[in-house]
Amino acid sequence: MADNAVLQPVVCGVGEAVAGNPTQFMVERAFAAAGLDWRFLTLQVAAGDLADALKGIRALGFRGASLFAPHKRAAASLIEQKSDLVEQSGIVTCVVSSNGVLRGENTEALGFLDYVQEWGSVRGKHVWLIGAGAVAQSIAAALVHAQAARVVIANRDPSRAEQLAQKLQAAGGIQASVAPWSTSVEVAQEADILVNATPLGEHDQGMPPISDAALRPGLLVIDVVWSPWRTAWLRRAEERRCRVLDGLGLFVHQVAAAFRLWTGQDTDPRLLREAAEEYLDI
């Protein structure tokens, strides 16, 4: 091998239950389209082994990683550098490695902002957020970054909703409050955006407890669930003439954000979506 040969750049996906995750297929399709001789590896890593895995990413010279459950929260205390979105959310979904330094990024937040731009600006909008878990925290950080005017949070455990609302209030520039979670969450008519950031609807199991009266024409309804990509809740919202953004599209924009962070290049979300649909046999 020639002395000046360049090693093939490698990135990876790290999670505890990674079987069936389409990220590798999507990213390698994007590498091929961009003419990049890069590789993506999918690695199964138990929760207790994350610190060692991050050391391995650095030691092996990987360019970065996508972090899947259950690592997204734990990584925040193990990464040397963090983006503002990571600092706000406490969630790391993407790692960029450069000169031996790992930087944590939140592509759930970045992907959310990129995807919503297809509809319009979040700035000054009134948003209802269903859920207060890791994904909801990422979206909440994105809403602060994009200067939403108000966020109302409903969660089955009201203490978690209150904690997230207090965190948003502390960030400044946004009003945050909590709505009760009951058999039906009553969303205010002045809401501009309604986001389901819970697993409700995954594999067609359950549905967010949103009253039909809340699903008025013109409301932007977003579901983070991408299996199935068109949940029963989104179908109901479409029937009531809401504008909808599905979870698979949100996932695609998260992958596109990671690709941009690793390579410095943009990729076409339509290409990534086609790859995801092919992999998932949609």
N, C-alpha and C positions, 0 to 999 in steps of 0.2 A: 504494500500500500504506500502511496506517495506520502511524503512527510507533511505536505500541505493539505491532505485530504480533510474534508469537513464531516464530522459525525452527523448522522441523521438526527434532526431535532425530534424530541419525543415529549408529548404531554400525556396526561392520564386522567382517568376518572376513579375516584376513591369512595367506596361506600361499603356498607355491611351487607346489603341485599341488592346486588347489582344485576342479577340475571334479568334479561328482558329490557334493560335500559337501552334506548336507541341512540344515546349520545355518540358513542364511538362510530356507529354507521353514518350518522349525520356529519360529524366533524371530518371523517376521512373522505366523505363525498365532497366537502368544501375544500379540503386540501387538494384533491385532484383537480377540481374546477379552477383553483388558483394557481396550479402548477407548482405546488409546494411539496417537496419530498420530505414530509413530516409523517409521524405516526402517532396514533392515539391508542393507549392501552387501558383496558378496564380492569381494575384491581379490587379484589374483595379484602377489606380491612376491618377488623373488629373494632368496636368503640375504644377499647383500652389500648389499642395499638396505633392510634392516630399520631401521637408524638413521634414514634419511631418511623412511621410512614412519611411524615413531613421531613424528617432528617434524611430519609432515603431519597426523597425527591431532590433535595439539595445535593446529596453526595453523588447521585447518579447523573447530575447535570440535566435533569428534565427541565423543560421550559415552563412548566406549570401544571396545574391540575384543576379539575372540577371536583367539588366536594358534594357528595350526596349524603342522605340520612345514614347514620345519626351524627355526622361530623360537623355540621354547619355552625352550630353554636360553640362547641368545644374548641374549634380551631381559632376562635377570636383571641383566646388567651395564649395561644402557641405561636402566633405569627408576629414577626418583628415589626412590620409596617402595615398600617391599615388605612384604607380610603376613608373619606368622610362618611360615606354610606355605611361602611362597616362600623365605624365609631358610633354612629347614630343607632344602628339596628342591633349590634352585637352578633351579627350573622356573617359568616364567610362562606361563599359558594364557589369562589374561584381563587386560585393562587397563581401568581405570576412570579417566576424565579429569574433573577438577573444578578450575575456576579456573586452568587452565593447568598443573596438576600431574598427572602420570601415576602411578597406583598399580598395582603388579603384584599379581595374585592367582593362586592355583592352584586352578582349578575341577576339575581331575582329582582332587585330594585332597578338596575339599569335596563333589564329586559322589559319590565313593566312600563317604564317611561318611554322606551322606544316604541312599544306596541301601542300604547294609548295615543301617541302622536298621530297614528293613523286616523284617529277620531278627532283630535284637537288638543288644545292646551289644558293642562290640569290647573294652571294658575288661577287662583280666585274661585275655584270650584268647591262645592259642598259635597263631601264624599261620605258614604256609609260603608263601613268595613265590618264584615261578618267574620269573626274569629280574632284571636289574639296570640296565636302561636308563632312559630318561626317565620312562616311565609307572610303572615299578617305584619309582623315586625319589619320585614324587608319592605313591604309595600308602604307601610307607614313612613319609613325613612325616605322612600321615594317621594311621597306626598309632601313631606317637609321640604325636600330639596327642590321640588317643582313649584313650591309656594301655593299649595292648595289653601283655601281660606279656612275651611272647617272640616274636621273629621269626627264622625260619631262611630263608636265602637260597640258592638254587641258580641258577647261571648258567653258560652255556657257557664264558665266560671267567672263571675263578675269581678272578682279580685284581680284576675289577670287583665281584664279589660281596663280596670281602673289604673293598674300599674302602667299599661301602655299609654293611656291617655295622659297620665302625669308626666311620662317621659316626653311625649310630644309637646305638652305645654312648656316644659323646661327648655325645649329646643328653641322656643320663641317663634313669633310670626305666624302661628296657627292656633286656632281654637280647637280644643279636643274635649270630648265629653263621652259619657257612657249611656247606652240605651239598654233597657232590660231585655233579657233573653227569656222568652216564654214560648208558648205553643205557636205564637206568631209575632215576629218582630215587626213593629209598626214603623215603617220608614217614612220620614217626613216628605211631604209632597214637593218641597223645595230642593230635594236632593238632585244633584246632577249626575252622580256616578254611584253605582252600587256594586260592591265587590264581595264575592264569596271567597274567602281565604281559608276555608276549612276543607277537610276531606269529604264532607257530605256530598254525595252524588258519585263518589268514586265507585267504579264497577256497577253503576246504577243502584247503589245502596243509599237510600235516604235522600233528603233534599233540604236545603237551607230553609229555616222556618220563616219565610217571607210571605206576608199576605199578598194575595193577588192584587189588592187595591194599590200596593206600592209599585207594581209593574206598569207604569203609565207610558204611553207613547212618547218616544224621544229620550227616555232615560237610558243612559249607557250602563249596561249590565255586563260584568266581567266575572268569569269563573276560572279559578286556578286549576281545577280538576281537568286532566287531559286524557283520562281513560275511564269512560269514553270521551272522545273529543267534543261531542255535542251532548251535554248532559240533559236530563229531563227538565231541569230548572231552566237551562238556556232555551230549550224548545218552548217552554211555557212563556218565557220572556219574549221570544220572537212572535208567538201567537198574539201577544198583547202589544205588538208593534214597538217594542224596545229595540234599541241598537245593541248588538251583542258582540263581545270579543271572547273567543273560546280559549280554554286552557292550553290546547296544543299550540296555538299561535303564541301564547305567552311563553311557553317552554322554548319554542323555536327562537324567539328573540333573546332569551337567556343564553342559548347556545351561540347565537350570533355575537352577543356581547363578549362572551369568553373568547371566541375566535379572534375578535378584534384586539382584545387585551394581549393575547399570546403572540399574535403575528404582526400586529400593526396594520392589518388589512381588513377591509370590510368584506362581508360575504352576503350574497343575496338570500334574504329570509325565505323567498319562494323556493329556492333550491333546497334549503334545509327542511322546509315543510314537505316537499315532495319526498325527500329521503326518509323522513319520519313516517309518512303515510305508507311508503313502500315497506319499511321495516315492520310497522304495526299492522300491515295488511288491511288498511282502511280503504 
